[in-house]
Amino acid sequence: MNKFKILATLALSGILLSSCSNSPKVSESKEEEVLPENIVELSADQFKIAGIEYGSIEQKTLSNTVRANGVITVSPQNMASVCAPLGGFIRNTDLVEGSQVRKGQTLAIIENPEFIELQQNYLEAKSKFEFAEGEYNRHKELFKDDVYSAQNVQEVTANYKSLKFQVNALAQKLELIGINPLNLQEDNISRSVSLYSPISGYVKTVNVNVGKFVAPTDVIFELVNTDRLTIELTLFEKDINKVNPEQKLRFSMLADGGIQYSATITHVGKSIDADKTVKVYASIGEPSGKILPGMYVSAWIETSANPVEALPSEAVIQFDEKEYIFVFEKDKEENGKPFTEFKLIEVKKGLTDGGYTEVILPEGFDVLKTKIVVKGAYNLMAAKKNAGEMSCG
């Protein structure tokens, strides 16, 4: 109970006691009014001090939430491990961890004697293929004129196809290390090749230095695109049926001072881990330089958003482990003084969100005509509890 409610309750108690002490004595034969248990009455002064305000049932879209913890991750398509397919020595690199890179940017220069040999083999095979192609076309025409036998044509055709396969295979190897075979000529053979960035983003790790030899399986750089980060949440088994793709969630990070961001669930795990949890993945809707992979987050998943009958949360009070609201019953006069009666009605409490609480009303409740106490309900309950202590003896 806040300070206002305490002061209002004390004021109510004082007015009730004062009204008892100052009221004229009546004859013992006069009958006292006995109020039902679910009725509370206030005088005009008490009404004013209690801060009573009326309202009505509202249709509100409330969201229930499921709490979960997780970590900021990056989806596989937004991470890249850069290797050198044929290995080699690092001749040059300007990158450090945290460096920003663009897709297609040169990450490093690698040298390897095998590059020279591969280019040489390709050019030799290409030259032989061009000669074999001419021979193939010539023999094919002569065969039509019965100048060459079928056996000669078959031999020329086999040699032509073999060289064609060889040229294509070597061209693929050249493309694999970053050399365009269409641009390769006898006078531009190079002993070094450039490693290019497959994505735009940031350098997460650098595992080499100038002069180091790297094998084809060594990861030279790890790159991360932080524009499309993902949240990996751990959800308990009991909550899994409440969560579906496309649901919204809010999350915050301790490192960011509790600022909340939004995300949308994209995938929900289909298997239960040994610790009875399920992985849930969400895409972050607002890229921010403050959100980095590896950060731990607290998340609130909005599991429902349906219009329901609701009241301001302070209108719903708890008494004896049940929930109630007060409604206006009637205005009346006693000994020429105005009084207002309120009726206590039991309700069922549902979702609570944004200062409003869902209420399940009793059957027959007239939503349109009933005036509900939306402010001052706690003071009315205090008056009800203290009615016996403040009654005139």
C-alpha positions in Angstrom: 0.0 0.0 0.0 1.5 3.4 -1.0 1.7 6.5 1.0 -1.5 8.0 -0.4 -3.4 4.9 0.4 -2.1 4.8 4.0 -3.0 8.5 4.6 -6.4 8.1 3.0 -7.1 5.0 5.2 -6.1 6.9 8.3 -8.3 9.8 7.3 -11.2 7.5 6.7 -10.7 5.9 10.1 -10.6 9.3 11.8 -13.8 10.5 10.1 -15.6 7.3 11.0 -14.5 7.6 14.6 -15.3 11.3 14.7 -18.8 10.6 13.3 -19.3 8.0 16.0 -18.2 10.3 18.9 -20.2 13.3 17.7 -23.4 11.6 16.7 -26.4 12.2 19.1 -27.4 9.3 21.2 -30.5 7.5 20.0 -33.1 5.6 21.9 -32.2 1.9 22.4 -35.5 1.0 20.8 -34.3 2.5 17.4 -33.2 -0.2 15.1 -29.6 0.0 13.8 -29.0 -0.5 10.0 -27.1 -3.7 9.4 -25.2 -3.7 6.1 -24.6 -6.9 4.2 -21.0 -8.3 4.3 -20.4 -7.2 0.7 -21.6 -3.6 1.1 -19.4 -0.6 2.1 -20.9 2.8 2.6 -19.1 6.2 2.8 -20.3 9.6 3.7 -19.6 12.6 1.4 -16.5 13.5 3.4 -15.2 10.0 3.4 -15.9 9.7 -0.3 -13.8 12.8 -1.0 -10.9 11.6 1.1 -10.9 8.1 -0.3 -10.3 9.5 -3.8 -13.0 7.5 -5.5 -13.1 7.5 -9.3 -15.4 5.6 -11.5 -14.7 3.8 -14.7 -15.9 0.9 -16.8 -14.7 -2.3 -18.3 -12.3 -1.7 -21.3 -11.2 -3.9 -24.1 -7.4 -4.1 -23.9 -4.8 -6.1 -25.8 -2.7 -7.6 -23.1 0.4 -9.7 -23.5 1.5 -12.5 -21.3 5.2 -13.0 -21.2 7.7 -15.9 -20.7 11.1 -15.1 -19.3 14.2 -16.6 -20.9 17.9 -16.1 -20.9 20.3 -16.4 -23.8 23.2 -15.1 -25.7 23.7 -13.0 -28.9 24.9 -15.2 -31.7 25.4 -14.9 -35.5 23.7 -17.2 -38.0 26.0 -19.4 -40.1 25.4 -17.4 -43.2 26.7 -14.2 -41.5 29.9 -15.8 -40.3 32.9 -16.7 -42.5 36.1 -18.6 -41.9 38.7 -17.7 -44.5 41.3 -20.3 -45.6 43.9 -20.6 -48.4 42.8 -23.6 -50.6 46.4 -24.5 -51.6 48.1 -23.0 -48.5 51.2 -20.8 -48.8 53.1 -18.0 -47.1 51.5 -14.8 -45.9 53.2 -12.0 -47.7 51.0 -9.1 -46.6 47.9 -8.3 -44.4 46.8 -5.1 -42.8 43.9 -6.5 -40.7 43.6 -6.7 -37.0 40.7 -7.9 -34.8 37.8 -5.5 -35.1 38.8 -4.2 -38.6 35.8 -3.5 -40.8 35.8 -5.2 -44.2 33.7 -5.2 -47.4 32.6 -8.1 -49.5 35.3 -8.6 -52.1 38.0 -6.7 -50.2 41.5 -8.1 -50.2 42.3 -9.6 -46.8 45.8 -10.9 -47.4 48.4 -11.8 -50.1 49.6 -15.4 -50.2 52.7 -16.8 -52.0 53.2 -20.4 -53.1 55.4 -21.9 -55.8 52.5 -24.3 -56.6 50.6 -21.2 -58.0 53.2 -20.9 -60.7 53.1 -24.5 -61.6 49.3 -24.5 -61.7 49.2 -21.6 -64.1 51.9 -23.1 -66.2 50.0 -26.4 -66.5 46.8 -24.6 -67.4 48.5 -22.5 -70.2 50.2 -25.7 -71.6 47.0 -27.7 -71.5 45.1 -24.8 -73.1 47.6 -24.5 -75.9 47.4 -28.3 -76.6 43.6 -28.1 -76.4 43.4 -25.4 -79.0 45.6 -27.5 -81.4 43.5 -30.6 -80.6 40.3 -28.7 -81.2 41.5 -27.7 -84.7 42.5 -31.3 -85.5 39.2 -32.5 -84.2 37.2 -30.2 -86.4 39.4 -30.9 -89.4 39.2 -34.7 -89.0 35.5 -34.5 -88.5 35.1 -32.8 -91.9 37.5 -35.2 -93.7 35.6 -38.2 -92.3 32.5 -36.9 -93.9 34.4 -37.0 -97.2 35.7 -40.6 -96.5 39.3 -39.3 -96.3 39.9 -40.5 -92.8 38.9 -43.7 -91.2 36.6 -43.9 -88.2 39.5 -45.1 -86.1 41.5 -42.0 -86.8 38.5 -39.8 -85.9 38.0 -41.6 -82.7 41.6 -41.2 -81.6 41.5 -37.4 -82.4 38.2 -37.1 -80.6 39.4 -38.9 -77.5 42.5 -36.6 -77.4 40.3 -33.5 -77.9 37.9 -34.4 -75.1 40.8 -35.4 -72.7 42.5 -32.0 -73.1 39.1 -30.3 -72.8 38.5 -32.0 -69.4 42.0 -31.1 -68.3 41.7 -27.4 -69.2 38.3 -27.2 -67.4 39.7 -28.9 -64.3 42.8 -26.6 -64.1 40.5 -23.6 -64.7 38.5 -24.6 -61.7 41.6 -24.9 -59.6 42.7 -21.4 -60.7 39.3 -19.9 -59.7 39.6 -21.7 -56.4 42.7 -19.8 -55.5 41.4 -16.5 -56.9 42.9 -16.4 -60.4 40.6 -15.8 -63.3 41.7 -18.2 -66.1 40.2 -16.0 -68.8 42.6 -13.2 -67.9 45.7 -15.5 -67.6 48.3 -15.1 -70.3 51.9 -16.2 -70.7 53.2 -12.8 -69.6 51.2 -12.4 -66.4 51.9 -15.5 -64.4 52.0 -14.7 -60.7 53.5 -16.4 -57.7 51.0 -14.8 -55.3 47.3 -14.5 -55.0 44.9 -12.4 -53.0 42.4 -13.7 -50.5 39.1 -11.8 -50.7 36.4 -11.3 -48.1 33.3 -13.4 -48.8 31.0 -11.1 -46.7 30.9 -7.6 -45.3 31.4 -7.2 -41.6 34.1 -7.2 -39.0 37.2 -9.3 -38.4 36.6 -11.4 -35.4 40.0 -13.2 -35.2 43.3 -13.0 -37.0 45.3 -16.2 -36.8 48.4 -15.3 -38.9 51.2 -12.9 -39.3 53.5 -11.9 -42.2 55.8 -14.7 -43.2 53.7 -17.5 -41.6 53.0 -20.6 -43.6 49.4 -21.7 -43.6 48.0 -25.1 -44.6 44.8 -25.5 -46.7 42.9 -26.4 -43.5 44.1 -23.5 -41.4 41.6 -20.7 -40.6 43.4 -17.4 -41.4 40.6 -15.0 -40.6 37.1 -15.3 -39.0 34.6 -12.6 -40.2 31.3 -11.6 -38.7 28.4 -9.6 -40.1 26.8 -7.9 -37.2 24.0 -6.3 -39.2 21.9 -9.5 -38.8 22.5 -10.8 -35.3 20.5 -13.6 -33.7 19.5 -14.4 -30.1 19.8 -18.0 -28.9 17.5 -18.4 -26.0 17.2 -21.4 -23.6 13.5 -22.1 -22.8 12.3 -24.6 -20.2 10.2 -27.5 -21.4 7.0 -26.3 -19.6 7.0 -23.1 -21.7 7.7 -24.5 -25.1 4.0 -24.8 -26.1 3.6 -21.1 -25.5 6.2 -20.0 -28.0 5.9 -20.0 -31.8 7.7 -18.4 -34.8 6.7 -14.7 -35.5 6.1 -13.9 -31.9 7.7 -10.7 -30.6 10.0 -10.4 -27.7 11.9 -7.7 -25.8 15.4 -8.2 -24.5 18.1 -6.3 -22.6 21.7 -6.7 -21.8 23.5 -6.1 -18.6 26.4 -4.5 -20.4 24.0 -1.9 -22.1 22.4 -0.5 -18.9 19.1 -2.4 -19.3 18.0 -0.7 -22.5 15.3 -2.8 -24.1 15.4 -3.9 -27.8 13.0 -5.9 -29.9 13.3 -9.2 -31.8 11.1 -11.7 -33.6 11.2 -15.5 -33.1 12.3 -17.3 -36.2 12.9 -20.9 -35.1 11.8 -23.0 -32.2 13.8 -26.2 -31.4 12.1 -29.5 -32.0 14.0 -31.6 -29.5 14.4 -31.5 -25.7 18.0 -31.4 -24.3 19.1 -33.5 -21.4 18.5 -30.6 -19.0 14.8 -30.3 -20.2 15.4 -27.1 -22.2 14.8 -26.1 -25.8 16.6 -23.7 -28.0 14.7 -20.8 -29.5 16.2 -18.4 -32.0 15.1 -14.8 -32.8 16.3 -12.2 -35.2 17.0 -8.7 -33.9 14.9 -6.0 -35.4 17.1 -3.0 -34.5 20.8 -3.4 -35.4 23.0 -1.5 -33.0 26.7 -1.1 -32.5 26.2 -1.8 -28.8 24.8 -5.3 -29.5 27.8 -7.7 -30.0 28.0 -11.5 -30.4 28.6 -13.3 -27.2 26.7 -10.9 -25.0 24.3 -12.4 -22.5 20.6 -11.3 -22.6 17.4 -11.4 -20.6 14.3 -11.8 -22.8 10.6 -11.4 -22.3 8.6 -13.4 -25.0 5.1 -12.0 -25.6 3.1 -15.3 -25.8 -0.4 -13.8 -26.4 -2.0 -10.6 -27.6 -5.7 -11.0 -27.5 -8.3 -8.3 -26.7 -9.8 -9.0 -23.2 -12.0 -7.3 -20.7 -9.7 -5.4 -18.4 -9.5 -2.7 -15.7 -6.6 -0.6 -14.3 -4.7 -2.9 -12.1 -5.4 -0.8 -8.9 -9.1 -1.5 -9.4 -8.6 -5.2 -8.7 -7.8 -6.0 -5.0 -7.0 -9.2 -3.2 -8.7 -10.3 0.0 -8.5 -13.7 1.6 -6.7 -15.1 -1.4 -9.5 -14.0 -3.8 -9.8 -11.1 -6.2 -12.5 -8.4 -6.0 -13.7 -5.1 -7.5 -16.0 -2.5 -6.0 -19.0 -1.2 -8.0 -21.3 1.7 -7.3 -24.5 0.4 -5.7 -26.6 3.5 -4.8 -26.7 7.0 -3.3 -28.8 7.5 -0.1 -29.5 9.7 2.8 -29.3 9.0 6.5 -30.4 11.6 9.1 -30.4 14.1 6.2 -26.8 13.4 5.3 -25.7 11.9 1.9 -24.0 8.5 1.8 -22.8 6.2 -1.1 -23.0 2.5 -1.0 -20.5 0.2 -2.9 -20.8 -3.5 -3.5 -17.9 -5.9 -3.4 -17.9 -8.4 -6.3 -15.6 -11.3 -6.7 -13.8 -11.7 -10.1 -11.2 -13.9 -11.6 -7.8 -12.3 -12.4 -6.1 -13.0 -15.8 -3.2 -11.4 -17.6 -1.5 -8.3 -16.3 0.4 -5.9 -18.6 1.0 -2.2 -19.0 -0.9 -1.2 -15.8 -4.0 -3.2 -16.8 -5.4 -6.5 -15.5 -7.7 -8.9 -17.3 -10.9 -9.7 -15.2 -13.3 -12.6 -15.7 -16.6 -11.2 -14.5 -19.5 -13.1 -12.9 -22.4 -14.2 -15.0 -25.0 -11.5 -15.5 -22.6 -8.6 -14.9 -23.9 -5.6 -16.8 -20.7 -4.2 -18.4 -22.4 -1.2 -20.0 -24.4 0.1 -17.0 -22.2 -0.7 -14.0 -19.9 2.0 -12.6 -16.7 0.4 -11.3 -14.3 1.9 -8.8 -11.0 2.3 -10.6 -9.4 4.5 -8.0 -9.7 4.3 -4.3 -10.6 0.6 -4.2 -7.9 -0.1 -1.5 -9.4 2.6 0.7 -12.8 1.0 0.4 -11.4 -2.3 1.4 -9.7 -0.7 4.4 -13.0 0.9 5.4 -14.6 -2.5 5.1 -12.0 -4.3 7.2 -12.1 -1.6 9.9 -15.9 -1.2 9.9 -16.2 -3.2 13.1 -13.5 -1.2 14.9 -14.9 2.1 13.8 -18.6 1.4 14.5 -20.4 3.2 17.3 -20.6 1.2 20.4 
